[in-house]
Amino acid sequence: MFSEFIQNASAKEVKNYVSALQVGYGLVRDSRLLTANHMISIQAELEKNRAGFRKVPGTELKNLETGELIYTPPQDHDTIVALMNNLERFINDPGFCEADPLVKMAIIHYQFESIHPFYDGNGRTGRIINVLYLVMQGLLDIPVLYLSRHIIRTKSDYYRLLQDVREKDDWEAWVVYMLGAVEKTSKANIRLIQGIRSTMQDYKHRIRREFRFYSQDLINNLFFHPYTKIELVERDLKVSRLTAAKYLNTLTEAGFLRKEKFGRSNYFINVALYSLLAKEEGLDQ
């Protein structure tokens, strides 16, 4: 099951998403701005290219189910650049619009997705911009609000409401949808963090009670990712490879971990943590 998961093509996309989010977070943290050039850097990290804003017309948005053309974003490169400069001012100039930051986030997302400035990666870049804007506004200390989950799970509503703004000028329903995404994602994050904390404490007390090799460094290693490896324990605990293997195999026999082979390496999956994450993501259904 775990091997199938990490072999999934989406794993690479997730890795690129995390990397792009880190790039964007660093740029926003250092400058306290979110500029068009920052967005280009984020998209470049997502797609592993430096194509920048679209220069060739032809991008069209279609209904994924019927193939019907529903929207044609700006086609001319100069128009795209002008609109992105306008969006940059909207994001960074507090005097441009005095709306609540969460409302502004919804407006920013609509505008970015409607401009559709890149050849690829507009959806993921737009969702990263959402989180980075909240960081820039001081509503988040770190970019932990993963709005993509809610948007992907409700994508029919998402696309319909985007289009309703274009066709009917229905901003209220769109803003309410985005506020709901923030609320539901925030509650899910709190629930997940509380679950991880509780699981970590449970492992800590049980391992300390049952095994003499307990250490806080070991607990930290087991919860840094949903899995660990002999090499990681060897490095973090500064023990020999033989000792690291012994610790992990012992914890596997006791039911704390599950061993899975992928390629030439053995991965030791944190059973409780993986179950918690899988439940939150719906992977156990």
N, C-alpha and C positions, 0 to 999 in steps of 0.2 A: 504493500500500500504506500509506504513512504517513498520507496524507489520509484513507483509510478508517478508520485507527486513531483519529485524533484526532477524527473525527466520531462515533465510537461513543458511544452514550448512557452507557456505563460511564465515559467520561472525566470527566464531571461528577461522578459518584459518587466517583471516585478523588480528584478535587480537594477535594470536601467532606470526605472521609476524612482527607486530609492536613491540612486546615485544622482539623478537630476534634482531631486528634492534637496539633497545635501548641498549641491552646487548653488541652488537658488537661495537656500537658507543662509549660506555663507555670504552671498552677495548682499542680501537684505540686512543681515546682522551687521555687516561692516559699514554699509552706506546709509542704512535707514531709508532707503529708496527702493522702488520696484520699477525699473525702467524697461523700455522696449529692448535695449541691448541685453538686459538681464534675461528677458524672455527668450531672446535668441540663444543665449548660452544654455538655458534650461532645455529648450527644444533640441539643441545640438547634442546635449548629453543623453537625452532620451533616444534620439534616432541615430546617434553616432555619425553625424555629418554636419557640415557647416553651410547648408544650402541657404539659410536665412529666409527672409520673407519671399513669398511667391513672386516670381518674375514672369511666369508663363500662364496665360489664362486657361481656363478649362475646368477648374475645380467646381463641382456641383454637389449638393447634398440631396440624397435620395432616401425615400422610405425603404428601410432595410427589408421589409416584408414584401412590398409590391413593386419596388424598383421605380416608383413614381418620383419625378423631380419635384422637390418641395421648396428648394431655396437655392438661389445662385448668389454666392457671396461676391464682394468686390473683386473684379478681375484685373484691373490695371495696377501695376506695381506702385506707381506714384500715389494712387488713391489709397492703397493699403498702408504705405508709409505714413501718409498724412493722417489717416484714421488711427494708426497705432501711436503717433505722436500726441494726438488728441486724448487717447486713452491714457497715455503716460501722464499727461497733465491732470486728468481726472483722478488718477490714483494718488498722485504725490502732492497736489496742491490742495490743501484743506479749504481754501477759499473758493475753489471751483464748484464744490457741492458740499453742503453742510448736513447731509443726511447721516443717519446712524451708520457706523462702519459695517454692520451686518447687512443693512439695506444696500449700501454702496458695493459690498462684495457681490451681491446678487446682480446688480447693474453691470459691474465690471465683467462678470462671467458671461452675461448675455452679450455684451458688446464684443468681447474677445471672440466668442464662438461665432458670432455673426460676421465679424471681419474674416475669420478663418485664415489667418495670415500665413500659415506654413503649408508646405506640401503634405506633410504627415505629422501626426502627433499632436494635433490641435486639442483634442479632447483631454488627453493626459496633461498637456501643458496648462490648459485652462484650469484643471482641477488642482494642480500644484499652485497656480497663481492664487486661487481662493485661499489656501492655507497660508501662503506667504504674506498675503495682504493682512490677514488677521494677526500674524506675528508682527508685521510692521506697525499695526495699530495698537500693539500691546495687549491684545486679547488672548494671545497665546505666548508662552515663553519659548516653546519649541514647537516645531510643526508636527504635532501628533494627531491632528484631527483629520482622519482619513475619510473625506467626503465621497471618494470614488465608490466605496462600497454601497452607499445608499443610492447614489446616482445610477450605478450599473443595475442595481436590483429594481429600480423604478424607471428604467430608461424609456419606457413608452410614455409615461407621464412627463418625463424630462423633455423629450423631443416635442411632444405635443404642446407643452407650455411655452417652450422657446418659440415655436411657430405661432402660437397665439399672440405673443408680443408683437411679432412681425406683421401679422395679418389683422389683428383686432386691437392692438395697443393695450393688451390686457396685462399690465405690469403687476397688478395686485396679486393675481394668482401665482405668477412666477416668483415674486418676492416671498410669498407665504410658503411656497414649495421649498425654496432655498433655506429659509429660516427653519422649516421643519427638518431639513437635512442636517443642519447644524445641531439642532436640539437632539434628534435621535442618535446621531453619531456621537455626540458628547456623552449621552447617557450610556451608550454601548461601551465607550472608552472607559468610563468610570467603572462600569461593571467588570470589564476585562482587567483593569489594573487592580481592582480589589480581589478578583479571583487569583491573579498571579501572586499577589502579596500573600494571600492565604495559603496557596499551594507551596510557595517558597518556605513559609514558616513551618508548614507540615513536614516537608522534606528535611528541613534543618533539624527539627526536634527528633524525628524518627531516626535519621542517620546518626545524629550525635548520640542517641541512646543505644543504637545497635552496633556501631562500628567505631573502633579506636582511631581509624584514619580520618575521622571527621575533621573538617576545617572550614572556615568561612570562605576561603579561596575556592574550595571544592564546590560549595553551594553556588557561589557566583559563577563558576564555570558551567555548572549544570543548567543555570537559568539565563545565561547570556544569549543563547539560541535555543530552539526546541531540541537541538541535538548537540552532541560533542564528539570528539575523536580522541584517540590515544595521544596523538601529537599535541592536541590542545591542553589536555590535562598535564602532560609532561612539561609543557611550557609554563602554564599558569601556576602549577604547584611546585615547579622546580624539582621534579622527581624523575627517576629513570623510566625508560619506556616500559620495562618489565613491571615496575611498581604501578605505573599509570594503568596498564592493561589489567593488573590484578584488581585495582580499585573499581574499574568500570565493569569487569566481569562479575565481581562480587555484588555490585549494585544491580546488575542485570538479573542475577539469580534471585535476588531479594525482591524483584518486581518493580524497582524504582525506574529502571531503564529497559529498553528493548533494543536488541542488536539487529541492525540491518546491513547487509553488504551491498555496496554500490561500486561497481568497477573493482578496483583492487583494495578499496578502503572499507573499513567497518565504521558504521555510524551508530552511536548510542543515543537513542531517542528518549527524551524525558517524557515518560508515559503520561503523567498527570498534566504537564504543561502542554504537550501536543494535543491531548484530549480537549483541554480548555480552549486552545486556539482553534481547533477544528470545529468545535461546537459553535464558537462565535462566528466563524466563516461559513458555517453550514456544510462543511466537508464530511460530517458524520451522518448526514441524512441520506 
